[in-house]
Structures are given as C-alpha cells and as structure tokens.
C-alpha cells in the first residue's frame, strides 16, 4: 500500500502564554533551540519525509513573522554574498521556502487542535496529510515523520506517533485503547482524550505527529466539543474507526516537550551538544556548573 504524503499542517495560532514575556513580541514557534527556531526543525522534518506543501494555521499577528522567516531576503543574501559569508548564505537559502509551497489560514478562536486542523480543510481535505505540532521537538534519524510515512505506506489509514507515559500523566494526553500490539506498531480500537489515570485504557499516548485520512473532516465538520470544551482531534480520529484503520507508531528518537520550560531547556542542551560548532564550549560550560 503506497500513498504519497505531500502536505503538512502546522497548528501555530496559539499565543504562547506559558512563555511570556518572550512570546509577547514573537510567536512561540519562533523561539530558538540551539541555533534555529522550533518551526524550522518542524519544516526540516517534514521536508525529509517528502513534504512539498506547508500549511500554517496561524493568526494575523504571527503570520507576517512566519512569512518573513520562510520568505526570500534579497538584501541579506546580497550582503552575505558580498562579504564572502558562504556558510551563512547557505543557511539563509535553506530556510527559504518557494512561495507556491506555502499556504496560510487563520484560526480565529482557540477552540482546540481539532478546530485548528479543520481550519486547514480547504488545502488538505482530499487527504492523506500530515500534522506536526512544533512544540513536540523530536531528535531522530530518520526524522519521526519519515518513519511515520514509511509505516503509512505499509498500513494506510490514520497513523500517529506514540510513546508510553507514566500512568499518572495520562490526563495530559490522548491515550490509545489498544486492540493489537505488534511492538513497533499497534492497532487501536479507540482513543480517549486526557483520561484520569484510573480510567486510561493504556499508557500509550499520542504525541504531536499525525498522518490523517481526509475522512476525518466528516467528523470535524460537526464541531462537537469534547474534553475541556474544545474540538478534539482525537475524537474525530476515533469516530473514523473502524471505517479507517488506526495505528500508533513507536518511533525511534527522543521527544522534547518544548511547550514546557523544562523541556525547552533540555532541548537546547541536547541540540546544542549535537552541533559540532557548539558542542565543545557547551560541554565545558555544563561541566563547570554540574
């Protein structure tokens, strides 16, 4: 079974209130981890997976900043070229996306992840398509989405990235009701959004990576509120079962929850150590403080 995945949705309309005052002037997804913003890692992961269409679900305040980051900057490139800064010029060129590959749409109300994905329906409703939450930064080779695309080529249907969490943390995640566990992948007969530990059908949680069949919009169109009074993407996915096969992939890699300060700091350390031009100084600094 092979179906090309060429489109990705980035739900980035949030105001990033947990990172104020840093996010008063810039979108949370533009906060840097090591030497590039969160959203750049997400785009690179998508590109590695073969994605060629990038849909940003944003708001009128954040959109110009994203457009500037991913758009061409002729003045900057000319200056770098004149000064012989070829390495920096290469970095700028790699962050530029062709105009015909970028689409923007607005989420005018904070009604949940399901609503954010619904806002992108005009660009992806024919499906299948990917969704990446930039807050979940994943260090993996190959990238997490590439692993999922490969799994989708075998399995079809809806595929999500999953990892086990402590039972006391199930109330923070969408949790799979597992039907069959095959090790690397699991098939599920349902999903529960943020269940209490005692009610959780498993401890296998969805993290911010999805490949979705276009039929999910049949349920998102109903705009039914779920946990927290929001339109939950997990509810729409669950409603497609068993019409659409549903699988979780235990990806190979390390996830950093950059929606929290602890996870954000951990990601900066891990990605800083991974980059050879930062590694030596950063390692020395850490040793001097630990």
N, C-alpha and C positions, 0 to 999 in steps of 0.2 A: 504494500500500500504506500503510494508516494503522492503527496500533495504539497506543492510548493508554498512556503510561508514567506510572503514578501512584505507584509505590513505589520507595524508595531504601534501600539498606543501607549503614550506616556501620560498618566494622570498627574498633572503638576499644577493644579489650580489652588492648592492649599496655601495658607498664609504663613505656615511655619512658626506658629506662636510659641512652640517649645524652645525655639532658638532666638527669641527676642533678647536683646535689641539687634542682633546681627541681621535678622531677616526683616527688619523694618524697611530697609532700602533695597535689599536684593532677595530674589526667590531662594527658598531653602535648597532647591536642587542646584543652585549655583555656588553653594558653599564648597570650598576646595578640600579635597582629600589628597594629601601629599601635594602634587603639582597640577591637578586639574579638577574641575568641578564634578559633583556627583552625576549630573546629567550627561557629561561627556563619557564617563565609564559606561553608562547605560546605552548610549548610542553606539559605542565601540562594540559592546557585547552583541547588540543587535546586528551590526554590520558583519561581525564574524559569523553570525548564524545565517547570513544571506539576505538580510532585510534590505530593501531598497526604498521603502516608503515609510516616513516617520510622521506620526500624527501626535501633536501635542495638545492635550486638553488643559487649557490654562485659563487665565483671566486677563483683562485688559491692562493691568499693571505689570504683570510678569512677561507678557508676550514680547514687548519691544526688547527686553534684555535677552531673551532667548533668540530672537531674530538677529540681534547684533552678534551674539556669540557664534551662531552657526552660519551667519552670512559672510560674504566676502568683505575684506577690509583692504581696499587697494592702497590706501595711504600707508598703512602699516607694512604691507608686503613690499611696497616700493622702498620704504626706509630700510627694512631689513636687507633687501637685496643690495642697495647702495652701500651698506656698511659690511657686506660680506657675511652676514649672520645666517649662514645656510641652515644650521640646525634649527634655529628659531623659526626660520621661514618654513621649514618642513612641518614644524608643529602647527603653525597657523594654517597651513594648507590642509592638514589632516583634520582640523576642526571644522572646516567649511563644508557644508552640505549643499548640493545643487538645489536651486530654488524649486525645481519641479519635483523634488523628493520630499519637500516639507509641506505639511498641512497644519493649520491651526483651527481650533474650535474652542468655544468658551463653555465653562460650567458656571452658570450664573448663580447657583445656590449650592451650598455644601451639603448635598443630600446623600453622600455616600459613594463608595467605589463603583457600585453598580450603575449609579446615575452618571458618574464620570465616563464610564465606558459607553453608556447609552448616548452620551453627547457626541461621540465619535462615529455614530452609526452610519452617517452618510458616506463615510470613507471606507468602512470595513464590513458593512452588513452582509456582503456576499461571502465573507469568511473563506477559509480559516484565517485567523490573525493572532498576533502575539500581544501581550500586555506586560510591560515592565514597570515596576514601582522603583524609582531610583533610590528611595530610602533604603531598600534592601540591596546593599552593595555586596557582590559575591566575587571572591577571588577564586578563579577556577581556570583550568586549562584542559580541554577547550572550555569556552565560556558556558555558563549554565544554560542559556537559551539554545546554543548549538547542541548541547546534549539533549535538550527537550525536542528540538526539531528532528533530530535523529530518531528519538523514541516515537514521535508522532508519525514519522514515515513508516514505522512498523505497526503502530497501533491505531492511528487515526483518532477521531473523536476529540474530546477535551482532555488536555494534559496539563497538569500543574506540577510545580516543583514543591517537594515536601521534605520536612525533616522532623525528627522526634523532638518533643519538648518535654520538660518536666510536667507531670500531671497538674501540679498546682498553677501552671501557666496556661492551661487550655483556654481559660476565659479571655485570652488576648488574641486568639487565632480562630480561623476556620479549621475545623477538625474533620478528618475523613472517617466515615463509617465503612470500614474495610470489608470487602467481600472476599478477596483472594490476595494473598501476599506472595509475590514471586521474588522477593529480595530487592532487586534494583527497581522494579516497578510493582505497584499494587493496583488492583481494580477496586473501585468503591461503589457501594450501593446507595450512598447518600453523603451529605455534608451537614455539619451543624456549625453555625456561626457563634463563636465565643461561648461555648457551653461551660457551665460550672464544672469543676473537676469531677464531682461525683456523677455528673450526667454525661461526661465526654465518652463517645463510643470508642475512642482510641486516644493516643497521644501524638498521632501523626498530623502535623499542622501544615497548612498551605503557607508558603512564603511568596514574596512578590514577583512571581513569574507564572504566566498563563499562556497556553495556546488554546484558543476557543473556536468552536464551530459557530457559524453565523446564526444558527437557530437559537442561540442564547438571547437574541434580541426579541424573539417572540415572547419571552417572559420579562425581559427588562422593559418592554413597551407597556407592561401593565403597571409599572411604577409602584409596586407593592412594597410597603415598608416592612423591615424586619428588625433584627437586633439593633438596639439603640435608636429606633425610629428612622433608620436610614435604609436606602435601597441597596441591599446587599448583593454583590456579585455572586457570592457563594449560593444564595437562594436561587438565583436564576440558573446557575450551573446544575444544581441539584434537581431542579424542575425538568431538565432535559433528560435525566436518567429514567428509564433505560433506552430512550429513543436514540441518544447519543452516548457512545461508550465513554467512560470516565476513568482516567488513570492518574496516579501520582507517581512522580519520578524522584527517587532518592538520588539527587545529583551528587557529583563528586566535586567538592570545593568547600570553602569556608564563607559563611554568611556573616555580615556585619550589619546590625540594626542601626543605621545612621539616623533614624528618627529619634534616637535617644542620645544623650550626651556621652554616656559610657561607650556605646557602640561607635559613635563618631570618632572619639579619641582612639579607640582600639584600631579602627580602620586607618586612621592617619599613621599610626605606628607601623601597622602591618604593610601598608602600601609604600610607606617611606622606606622601610627596610628592603622592600623588593626592588626598588630603583637604585641601580648601582651608583649613580651620582649623588645619592643622598645617604646610602647605607652606612658608610664608614663613620661620617660625622654623627649621624643619628645614633648609631650603636654606642659610640663613645659617650655621647650625652646621656643616654639611658643608663649606662653602666655607672656613671658618676652620681646618679640620683637614686639608684636602687641598691 
